[in-house]
Amino acid sequence: MVTFAEALKIARDYLDISNNPSLYIMEDLTIEFEYGWVFFYQSTERVKIAGVLVGLGGNAPVLVDKLDGTLHRTGTAYRQEKYIEDYIKKKKMNNSK
C-alpha cells in the first residue's frame, strides 16, 4: 500500500525525470479515489504569476496507484472523471482474473 506522501514523491520524481524542473504539483486539486490519486501540475511561472501566456497546455495529469505505486499518465481529451472510471474498470477486471 502506498501513502499519499509516497505517491506525491512518485509524481514529483516523474516530473523531474522528464526534465521539467519548473513544474509544480497543485496538491489542492489532487483527486483521491479507491485505487489512487490524480495529481495536476502546471509550470511554476503560471502558478506564481497566474499568467496565461506562461502556462502549460496539454499537461495531462498523472495517476499514482495506491496498491503498487505505479504511475500512469491520463489525458486531456476528456474530464478526469472518465480517466478515473476507466482506470477503476481496468483494475476491477484485472483483480477478477
N, C-alpha and C positions, 0 to 999 in steps of 0.2 A: 504494500500500500504506500502511496506517495502522498506526502503532506502538501499543503498549499505552498509553503516556503520552498520545498524541494521542486515543485512544479514551476514556480516562478523563476528559480535558478536555472532550470532546464530551458525555459523560454528565453531568458536573458542570455544564456550561453549560446543558444542557437542564433540569436540575433547578432552576437559578437562574432561568431564563427562565420557568419555571412558577410563579414567585413562592413558592418553597418554600425559602427560605434556611436553614431549620433542619433540612435533610436531610443525611444522612451516607451516603456510599457505603462499604459494608463490603467493602473490597478483598480481604480474606482469603477471602471467599465467592465471588469472581468465578470464573465458568466460562469457560474458553477452549476454543474448538473451531475447526475448519478455516476457517470463514468469519467468525469474530468472537469477541466477548466478551459475556457476560451479566453485567450489574452489578446487584447487590442494594443496596437502600438502606432506611434507616429514619430515624425522627426522631432528632435529636441527643440529645434528652432521654432517649429509650429506650436509646440506646447508652450514655449516661453513667450513668444510674441503674438500668438494667435493670428498669424498672417496666412492667408490663403495661398499666397504665391510660394511660400516655402514648405507647404505641407506635401506629404507624400500622396500619391494616387496609386490605387491598385495594391495597397499593402494589406493582403489577406491576413486576418488574424490567425494565430496558431492555437492548436488544441493540444493539451498535455493530458494523457490518460492517467487516471488515479491509480489504476491497478498495476501498471507496469512502467510508467514514466515515459512512454514513447511519445514523441512529438509528431503532430500531423498538421499540415497546412490546410486551411479551409479554403474559402474562395471569396470572391466579391460579386459574383453574378446574382446571388440570392441573399436573403436575410440570413443571419447567423443561425436562427432557429432551425432552418432547413438543414444546414450542415450538421447541427447537433442531432436532429431527428435521424438523419441518415447514419450518423455515427452510432447512435443507440441501436438502430435496427441491425447494423453490421455486427456490433458487439453481441447482441442477443442471439443472432443467427450463429455466430462463432461459438458462443457458450453452449448452445443446444446441441452441438455436434459431439 
